[in-house]
Amino acid sequence: MHGPFLRDGSGAETMLPGTTSPTPPPLICFSHLRWDFVTQRPQHLMRRFAAERRVFFWEEAIPCDHPRPYLEYHPFPEDHVIALRPRVPHWWDRAATEQALRQLLDMLVATSCAAPPLLWFYTPMMLGFAGHLAADAIVYDCMDELSAFRFADPLLIDREAELMRRADVMFTGGYSLYEAKRDRHDDIHPFPSAVERDHFAAARQPLAEPGDQAGISGPRLGFYGVIDERIDLALIDAVAAARPDWSIVMVGPVVKIDPADLPRRANIHWLGGKGYGELPAYLRGWDAAVMPFALNEATRFISPTKTPEYLAAGCPVVSTPIVDVVRHYGAIAGVAIAEGAEAFVAACEHALALPRQGAWLREADELLAAMSWDRTFAAMKERIVAASQPALVGANDDPVAPAIHGASGRPHYDALVVGAGFAGAVLAERLAAGSGKRVLLIDRRPHVGGNAYDHPDAAGILVHRYGPHIFHTNSDDVFAYLSRFTAWRPYEHRVLASVADKLVPIPINRTTLNRLYGLDLQDEAQAAAFLAARAEPREIVTSEDVVVAAVGQELYETFFRGYTRKQWGLDPSQLDRSVTSRVPTRTNTDDRYFLDKHQAMPLHGYTRMFEAMLDHPNITIELGIDYRDVDLRAGHTVFTGPVDEYFDHRFGRLPYRSLEFRHETIDRETFQPVAVVNYPSPDIAHTRITEYKHLTGQTAPRTSISYEYPRDEGDPYYPIPRAENQLLYRRYEALADALPDVSFVGRLATYRYYNMDQVVGQALATYRRLSEKLNREASLA
């Protein structure tokens, strides 16, 4: 075999120029993708590495007719990257090819790397000729499950297993892929797709229409990306057939499938591959973007980069139910998830109806604000340093270090649960009774039950120390679960508002309107007409918009503005629409505050229910202890406190609203006609008064009440629903998501305004996922 040599793209033979020892060392990236094919994860990351070190991008070998192997180097000056393209005689077998590639690689390292390079693998197959190299560190960035792709090499699974044994650190291109592989590497971290927002936001401004798209009629549904076995061609054809008035624009190279198999209709346009810089101009001309992915093994773990790119361009998105798309984007208005042609068409119709600007786009922008390739790049670098030079990285420098540091040795407990409220108690019970795990449950308060804690006061009245907790749910599963630990007292909650010396029902109903205005509205139609005459249509963005659009300015000022200002310390115009959306407006006379299927109170109180739930030999309870003072190593931690506190307020404190209560016992049998009376007037300091006998059904000559005063300082009760707070939370959420051995559950840990039943539902869902993981670990032990 002839020895290897280097050849540039023009065909001239040369040697790569020698370099002085770089700091940091050079990086050799082994990729199954061509550098100039399409811009994907490798290009985004390697361009950033190339700004600080020399980067070689080693591509798959190209069969050739030359009798000896050689290495082409293709500089891309705009990216500061050199792509290396080995050429190997096409008649050589695998052994001869890999021996030649090893020699070419050795020559590259000898001539261009004064220090051991950082080796970065996108394909495990290249370990066959690169595994012998001395390395500064080895990174396996598993962006896709390549073994599931069409024409995957049978050796790929074995090569990946070997690479995972050798890699110092491993990254995955999404959370589904991380969950599938996290048990196979000790230092593995999910880094889902990010976005260059400014690049794609150019599509929101006027741009020249590309020539091959200019003549395509609208409305246009667009897709760009590699068109291969991951695309559902039958779905595209069905959508085009169902709506011939729509144009479907498909941008991207066709690979691994026969172009003859592409559906051909007058309204389907296959425009071929385009450059990264051209994409915003195409996006500018689309009315919606589609992701018609097939649901198969090749798409099971994908986390499409195009999802945030489409949103950054201002395009609403319609996708088939790809797991990571549903996980990260399924809850926002700008992304519709649909399976099957009929549902996909309906979802497209909804997307096309969205305005180019509006609340859906602001919501998408809030989500994207926490995503960038710069951020991903910086976090990856920290992980590489931590893996290759652990002595130089302290616990406080670890971007995802847990706040609870356990002692060495075997754990005394299988799980540590922090917080004895609904989230913690449910998970402690399920782990102990459902999975047979040994659980330590701790709480910094001296009692179980969290904010739902109740107790008899000096008058023997069962009062709620932290304000009234009214149980209601539409979930049969949640109600059935809690019914294991308590009998129930039927109770339908009714609330009155003190307005203009009158007590009127809240939520607003027909009775409210008749009492307040001295009217005699006889039916729902009359009440609806009354409200419609006062409603002021507007785009729904804030809490003020929700109410004014439904009932008008006068009723908004009467019932909502003052109360909301007191409750949140902010005007409704400064709060997310979700705050007042929780309170409906009715045209009938139903004065129940909740309309849920199940409405009841624990017969003997919440505390007794919690005590029954936690009465299990596998549960140890320690109260009055802070989790930071627990010197314990547990197999898994459930954390239900404030997520920012867990991470030592690394990015600043998340804003919460607190409450202060003044409890009184009064020498009279009753104080007010219902359990709760609201005081919306800004001239009254408290927001509501609760009389607890209405909740408990007790009879006594005396009665107990509490006044409720919202505060800025104190125990955290309510996450404040504002866009900037959600952006800050998402930074903490990213840290939390990177901790496989910690589950964050509950209102404070997930920074969401949950009702009690929603917390129970979330805890039960968390247990189902967690039990599968713990059972797998136990079977391998």
Helices and strands as residue ranges (DSSP letters): E 5-8, E 13-14, E 27-30, H 41-50, E 55-58, E 62-64, E 70-76, E 81-89, H 94-112, E 118-121, G 124-126, H 127-130, E 137-142, G 146-148, H 156-166, E 169-172, H 175-181, G 182-184, E 188-190, H 197-201, G 202-204, H 211-214, E 220-224, H 233-242, E 247-251, G 259-261, E 268-272, G 276-278, H 279-284, E 288-291, G 297-299, H 306-312, E 317-319, H 323-329, E 335-337, H 341-353, H 359-368, H 373-388, G 390-392, G 395-397, E 413-418, H 422-429, I 430-434, H 435-435, E 439-443, G 450-452, E 454-456, E 462-464, E 471-473, H 476-482, E 488-490, E 495-499, E 502-506, H 510-517, H 524-534, H 543-551, H 553-555, I 556-561, H 562-568, G 572-574, H 578-581, E 598-602, H 606-613, E 619-623, G 627-629, E 634-639, H 643-646, E 656-666, E 676-678, E 688-691, H 693-696, E 703-711, E 718-719, H 723-737, E 742-744, H 756-780
